[in-house]
Amino acid sequence: MDRMEDFVIVKGVLVSYQGPGGRVLVPEGVRVIGDRAFYGCKSLTEAVLPEGVTRIGIRAFADCESLRDIQLPATLKSIGYSAFLSCSSLLGAVIPDSVTEMEDYAFNGCRSLKELKLPRGIRKIPAWAFGGCSSLPEATIPDGVTDLGVVSFLECESLKRVILPAGLRTIGDFAFSGCSALDHLRLPGGLLRIGEGAFSECVSLKDLTAEGDLRSVGDTAFRGCPGLEDRDGLLILRNILISYEGPGGEVRIPEEVTVIRSRAFESCRTLTSLYIPDSVTEIGPGAFKGCAALREVRIPPGVTWLGQEVFSGCESLQDLRLPEGLDSIGMGAFTDCRSLACLRLPRAVRAISDMLLGVSFVVCHTAYAAYHARYPICPEVPLSEVRSKDGAVKGLFYALAHDMEEAEGYGEDYTAYIREHADRFLEDAGKERAVLLFFLREEIPDQEAAERLLETYDRSRDLEAVAALLEYRKRRSLSGGQGDFPDLSV
């Protein structure tokens, strides 16, 4: 029988337990099981909490490795962070409906847990809540839950059945990753987001019903689920191509597909040729990143936007046909496309990544030129608009500002264009000293522009830039006025 001296209780808070363990009945009058109250009590086998307890504190029963049974009162409202972390012998967790708050890691690592009843009053399953509960066979998520936290049921290897409520809105990253026994699943119609890797490595999953719009599926959400793939290795859900795990070679995407998700074919180094049907209207970022053997692709006419790094690292890509309706290209869309002889942009293109518009033009001749993270500047790309070449000029400025060796050689190709449109680029010269020195070396600024630049660098107290401008003004004065300097004051 428990003795009162086994408990340290202060104003209704059980601060610590100092008894011999076994079956413990917490005394009446306790309202809170304090933080770490039973932490690491390896001899504790059963705990009965009295009515009136409203909260179980942080790590209150963590590492009680012999605890097999916990009886929770109907007055309980809150279960703290890591409250039952690594209670490796705990067999069941019947959580009363009075509980409205459960914090991260609440039952993480309870590898013997076989019975779980979640409270109807809870709205969110917290992060890591039941991760590593490897003996848990099923989980019914209550109707009130709208959010399943990240890694909430990670590697519950015995979890074969999961019932998700109609009101569920989000499934967090890696929520059910590694649940290798899970064989069927119904995704409710109100679901708004499925996180990164949410069901990755669910190797037994064969039957998946999706009632809602799956455009919010995260990258690798179903990676490593061979039972969901068709005979060609394509994982398609409600007309969305989620991923590809096939042998490569020539691949034909079925006509019903409308969306190719981001990273769908990433690092498929055996993919050589790809047919994309006209039904496709969206191709996500990095969809074909690292497909080093891919030689040819035709983008269908309904695609108006290509995301960042969509073909990055496609070293063998030689034939890329872009649709006339394409109007936006993301950063690094074609980096490291070393075999791409020429990239012809549709006239509709209006938006190209700010960082380097040249980043999208990666290669325009066989002499592959790259700098920094393989971002080249390519003056020979057949540009459809002046603004597109402006972007390549911005790439040159980036190279100058970061002291990249390729900048000087490409500068000669751009001097005439920059001089002709210098008013567009004067702001860049006022932001980066290296760009300013390029302007001065090529004698681009007229008197008014030089004075404006001098005021800018004087305010920023850049003495080296100020000295260079004063020397430029002196040199220009000695040359007799305007001379060969273009008039940029518009």
Residue pairs with C-beta under 8 A, 6 or more apart in sequence:
2 19
2 24
2 25
2 27
3 19
4 27
5 18
6 17
6 18
6 19
6 20
6 24
7 14
7 16
7 17
7 18
7 19
7 26
7 27
7 30
8 14
8 15
8 16
8 17
8 18
9 15
9 27
9 29
9 30
12 29
12 30
12 31
12 32
13 30
13 31
13 32
13 34
14 26
14 30
14 32
14 33
14 34
14 37
15 34
15 37
16 34
16 36
16 37
17 24
17 37
17 38
17 41
17 44
20 43
21 41
21 42
21 43
21 44
21 45
21 66
22 43
22 44
22 45
22 46
23 45
23 46
23 47
23 48
24 44
24 46
24 47
24 48
25 48
25 50
26 33
26 47
26 48
26 49
26 50
26 53
27 50
28 50
28 52
29 50
29 52
30 49
30 50
30 52
30 53
31 52
31 53
31 54
31 55
32 53
32 54
32 55
32 56
32 57
33 49
33 53
33 55
33 56
33 57
33 60
33 61
34 57
34 60
35 57
35 58
35 59
35 60
35 80
36 57
36 58
36 59
36 60
36 62
37 57
37 60
37 61
38 44
38 47
38 60
38 61
38 64
39 59
39 60
39 61
39 62
39 63
39 64
40 62
40 63
40 64
41 61
41 64
41 67
42 63
42 64
42 65
42 66
43 66
44 61
44 64
44 66
44 67
45 66
45 67
45 68
45 69
45 89
46 67
46 68
46 69
46 70
46 71
47 61
47 67
47 69
47 70
47 71
48 71
49 56
49 70
49 71
49 72
49 73
49 76
50 73
51 73
51 74
51 75
52 73
52 75
53 72
53 73
53 75
53 76
54 75
54 76
54 77
54 78
55 76
55 77
55 78
55 79
55 80
56 72
56 76
56 78
56 79
56 80
56 83
57 80
57 83
58 80
58 81
58 82
58 83
58 103
59 80
59 81
59 82
59 83
59 85
60 80
60 83
60 84
61 67
61 70
61 83
61 84
61 87
62 82
62 83
62 84
62 85
62 86
62 87
63 85
63 86
63 87
64 84
64 87
65 86
65 87
65 88
65 89
66 89
67 84
67 87
67 89
67 90
68 89
68 90
68 91
68 112
69 90
69 91
69 92
70 84
70 90
70 93
72 94
72 95
72 96
72 99
73 96
74 96
74 97
74 98
75 98
76 95
76 96
76 98
76 99
77 98
77 99
77 100
77 101
78 99
78 100
78 101
78 102
78 103
79 95
79 99
79 101
79 102
79 103
79 106
80 103
80 106
81 103
81 104
81 105
81 106
82 103
82 104
82 105
82 106
82 108
83 103
83 106
83 107
84 90
84 93
84 106
84 107
84 110
85 105
85 106
85 107
85 108
85 109
86 108
86 109
86 110
87 107
87 109
87 110
88 109
88 110
88 111
88 112
89 112
90 107
90 110
90 112
90 113
91 112
91 113
91 114
91 115
92 113
92 114
92 115
92 116
93 107
93 110
93 113
93 115
93 116
93 117
94 115
94 117
95 102
95 117
95 118
95 119
96 119
97 119
97 120
97 121
98 119
98 121
99 119
99 121
99 122
100 119
100 121
100 122
100 123
101 122
102 122
102 124
102 125
102 126
102 129
103 126
104 126
104 127
104 128
104 129
104 149
105 126
105 127
105 128
105 129
105 131
106 126
106 129
106 130
107 113
107 116
107 129
107 130
107 133
108 128
108 129
108 130
108 131
108 132
108 133
109 131
109 132
109 133
110 130
110 132
110 133
111 132
111 133
111 134
111 135
112 135
113 130
113 133
113 135
113 136
114 135
114 136
114 137
116 130
116 133
116 136
116 139
118 125
118 139
118 140
118 141
118 142
118 145
119 142
120 142
120 143
120 144
121 144
122 142
122 144
122 145
123 144
123 145
123 146
123 147
124 145
124 146
124 147
124 148
124 149
125 141
125 145
125 147
125 148
125 149
125 152
126 149
126 152
127 149
127 150
127 151
127 152
127 172
128 149
128 150
128 151
128 152
128 154
129 149
129 152
129 153
130 136
130 139
130 152
130 153
130 156
131 151
131 152
131 153
131 154
131 155
131 156
132 154
132 155
132 156
133 153
133 156
134 155
134 156
134 157
134 158
135 158
136 153
136 156
136 158
136 159
137 158
137 159
137 160
137 161
138 159
138 160
138 161
138 162
138 163
139 153
139 156
139 159
139 161
139 162
139 163
140 162
140 163
141 148
141 162
141 163
141 164
141 165
141 168
142 165
143 165
143 166
143 167
144 165
144 167
145 165
145 167
145 168
146 167
146 168
146 169
146 170
147 168
147 169
147 170
147 172
148 164
148 168
148 170
148 171
148 172
148 175
149 172
149 175
150 172
150 173
150 174
150 175
150 195
151 172
151 173
151 174
151 175
151 177
152 172
152 175
152 176
153 159
153 162
153 175
153 176
153 179
154 174
154 175
154 176
154 177
154 178
155 177
155 178
155 179
156 176
156 178
156 179
157 178
157 179
157 180
157 181
158 181
159 176
159 179
159 181
159 182
160 181
160 182
160 183
161 182
161 184
162 176
162 179
162 182
162 185
163 186
164 171
164 185
164 186
164 187
164 188
164 191
165 188
166 188
166 189
166 190
167 188
167 190
168 188
168 190
168 191
169 190
169 191
169 192
169 193
170 191
170 192
170 193
170 194
170 195
171 191
171 193
171 194
171 195
171 198
172 195
172 198
173 195
173 196
173 197
173 198
173 218
174 195
174 196
174 197
174 198
174 200
175 195
175 198
175 199
176 182
176 198
176 199
176 202
177 197
177 198
177 199
177 200
177 201
177 202
178 200
178 201
178 202
179 199
179 202
180 201
180 202
180 203
180 204
181 204
182 199
182 202
182 204
182 205
183 204
183 205
183 206
183 207
183 227
184 205
184 206
184 207
184 208
185 199
185 205
185 207
185 208
185 209
186 208
186 209
186 211
187 194
187 208
187 209
187 210
187 211
187 212
187 214
188 211
188 212
189 211
189 212
190 212
191 211
191 212
191 216
192 212
192 216
193 216
193 218
194 214
194 216
194 217
194 218
194 221
195 218
195 221
196 218
196 219
196 220
196 221
197 218
197 219
197 220
197 221
197 223
198 218
198 221
198 222
199 205
199 221
199 222
199 225
200 220
200 221
200 222
200 223
200 224
200 225
201 223
201 224
201 225
202 222
202 224
202 225
203 224
203 225
203 226
203 227
204 227
205 222
205 225
205 227
205 228
206 227
206 228
208 228
208 237
210 237
210 238
213 238
214 237
214 238
214 240
214 242
215 240
215 259
217 237
217 240
217 242
217 261
219 261
219 262
219 263
219 286
220 243
220 263
221 242
222 228
222 235
222 237
222 242
222 243
223 243
223 245
224 245
225 235
226 245
228 235
228 237
229 235
229 245
229 246
230 236
232 246
232 251
232 252
233 244
233 245
233 246
233 247
234 241
234 243
234 244
234 246
234 251
234 253
234 254
235 241
235 242
235 243
235 244
235 245
236 242
236 254
236 256
236 257
239 256
239 257
239 258
239 259
239 279
240 257
240 258
240 259
240 261
241 253
241 257
241 259
241 260
241 261
241 264
242 261
242 264
243 261
243 263
243 264
243 265
244 251
244 264
244 265
244 268
244 271
246 268
247 270
248 268
248 269
248 270
248 271
248 272
248 293
249 270
249 271
249 272
249 273
250 272
250 273
250 274
250 275
251 271
251 273
251 274
251 275
252 275
253 260
253 274
253 275
253 276
253 277
253 280
254 277
255 277
255 279
256 279
257 277
257 279
257 280
258 279
258 280
258 281
258 282
259 280
259 281
259 282
259 283
259 284
260 276
260 280
260 282
260 283
260 284
260 287
261 284
261 287
262 284
262 285
262 286
262 287
262 307
263 284
263 285
263 286
263 287
263 289
264 284
264 287
264 288
265 271
265 274
265 287
265 288
265 291
266 286
266 287
266 288
266 289
266 290
266 291
267 289
267 290
267 291
268 290
268 291
269 290
269 291
269 292
269 293
270 293
271 288
271 291
271 293
271 294
272 293
272 294
272 295
272 316
273 294
273 295
273 296
274 288
274 294
274 296
274 297
275 298
276 283
276 297
276 298
276 299
276 300
277 300
278 300
278 301
278 302
279 300
279 302
280 300
280 302
280 303
281 300
281 302
281 303
281 304
282 303
282 305
283 299
283 303
283 306
283 307
283 310
284 307
284 310
285 307
285 308
285 309
285 310
285 330
286 307
286 308
286 309
286 310
286 312
287 307
287 310
288 294
288 297
288 310
288 311
288 314
289 309
289 310
289 311
289 312
289 313
289 314
290 312
290 313
290 314
291 311
291 313
291 314
292 313
292 314
292 315
292 316
293 316
294 311
294 314
294 316
294 317
295 316
295 317
295 318
295 319
296 317
296 318
296 319
296 320
297 311
297 317
297 319
297 320
297 321
298 321
299 306
299 320
299 321
299 322
299 323
299 326
300 323
301 323
301 324
301 325
302 323
302 325
303 323
303 325
303 326
304 325
304 326
304 327
304 328
304 348
305 326
305 327
305 328
305 329
305 330
306 326
306 328
306 329
306 330
306 333
307 330
307 333
308 330
308 331
308 332
308 333
308 353
309 330
309 331
309 332
309 333
309 335
310 330
310 333
311 317
311 320
311 333
311 334
311 337
312 332
312 333
312 334
312 335
312 336
312 337
313 335
313 336
314 334
314 336
314 337
315 336
315 337
315 338
315 339
316 339
317 337
317 339
317 340
318 339
318 340
318 341
320 334
320 337
320 340
320 343
322 343
322 344
322 345
322 346
323 346
324 346
324 347
324 348
325 346
325 348
326 345
326 346
326 348
326 349
327 346
327 348
327 349
327 350
327 351
328 349
328 350
328 351
328 352
329 345
329 349
329 351
329 352
329 353
329 360
330 353
330 360
331 353
331 354
331 355
331 356
331 359
331 360
332 353
332 359
332 360
332 373
332 375
333 353
333 359
333 360
334 340
334 343
334 359
334 360
334 361
334 362
334 363
335 359
335 362
335 373
335 374
335 375
336 362
336 370
336 374
337 362
337 363
338 363
338 368
339 363
340 362
340 363
341 363
341 364
341 365
341 366
342 364
342 365
342 381
342 382
343 360
343 361
343 362
343 363
343 364
343 381
344 382
345 381
345 382
345 383
345 384
345 388
346 384
347 384
347 385
349 384
349 385
349 388
350 387
352 360
352 388
352 391
353 359
353 360
353 391
354 394
355 375
355 398
356 375
356 377
356 391
356 394
356 395
356 398
357 388
357 390
357 391
357 392
357 394
357 395
358 375
358 376
358 377
358 378
358 391
358 392
358 394
358 395
358 396
359 375
359 395
360 391
361 376
361 378
361 381
361 392
362 370
362 374
362 375
362 376
362 378
363 369
363 376
363 378
364 378
364 379
364 380
364 381
365 378
365 380
368 376
369 376
369 377
369 378
369 406
369 410
370 376
370 406
371 377
371 399
371 404
371 405
371 406
371 407
372 398
372 399
372 402
372 404
375 395
375 398
376 395
376 406
377 392
377 395
377 396
377 399
377 406
377 407
377 410
377 414
378 392
379 389
379 392
379 410
379 413
379 414
381 388
381 392
383 389
383 392
386 421
389 417
390 421
390 424
392 414
393 414
393 417
393 418
393 425
394 428
396 407
396 410
396 411
396 414
397 425
397 428
397 432
397 435
397 438
399 406
399 407
399 410
400 407
400 411
400 432
400 434
400 435
400 438
401 432
401 434
401 435
403 434
411 438
411 442
415 442
418 425
418 442
418 444
419 442
419 444
419 486
422 439
422 444
422 445
422 449
422 486
422 488
423 488
423 490
425 435
426 445
426 449
426 452
426 453
426 488
428 435
429 435
429 436
429 438
429 439
429 445
429 453
430 436
430 452
430 453
430 456
430 457
433 457
433 462
433 464
433 465
436 453
436 457
436 465
436 468
436 469
437 468
439 445
439 453
440 468
440 469
440 472
443 476
443 484
443 485
444 486
444 488
445 453
445 472
445 485
445 488
446 482
446 485
446 486
446 487
446 488
446 489
447 473
447 476
447 482
447 485
448 488
448 489
449 488
449 489
450 469
450 472
450 473
450 476
451 473
453 465
453 469
454 466
454 469
454 470
454 473
457 465
457 466
457 469
458 466
476 483
476 485
